[in-house]
């Protein structure tokens, strides 16, 4: 697939990749985004190959556009999104592709403030009801994390989001593709939380 470097240059490891993401988010928070090379020349370059520096699992929420949140451009990130970061075979396979085939040294799971999917799961567990289509599958997939927060103090939804990030990371560490990469030191896994109100990402 070629090796077109990220717009900010290559990174040595997962630690540097995470630092680059957080630096980009800091720019986003204060609306001082860098002038990314997203013109015709960059578009043509990445059409011939790619070398992203991070794989990120985020929510489908329209208020959390991953590349914008981290101030990154064309070819920089492998972004996989599902409601609430729910895992299924396609999502896990896509993440495995990012870390194993595109060799990103970082896999980040990003939860966010006021997540609608997790809020719906909380409500569904409080008052069980039938869901049309595959919405019930989402509830079932997110339910384990929600059940973990029963009886905990603080905002239930915020607790659920954090618990879900932890749960997803644990599940990903069971992957026969992801686990060996982390064990060998070639991959770093991390969780983070995005605040809608401030735009800030905090590593959890």
Secondary structure by P-SEA (a helix, b strand, c coil): cccccccccccccaaaaaaaaaaaaaaaaacccccccccaaaaaaaaabbbbcbbbbbccccccccccccccccccccccccccccccaaaaaaaaaaaacccccbbbbbbbcccaaaaaaaaaaabbbbbccaaaaaaaaaaaaaaaaccccccaaaaaaaaaaaaaaaaaaacaaaaaaaaaccbbbbcbbbbccccccccc
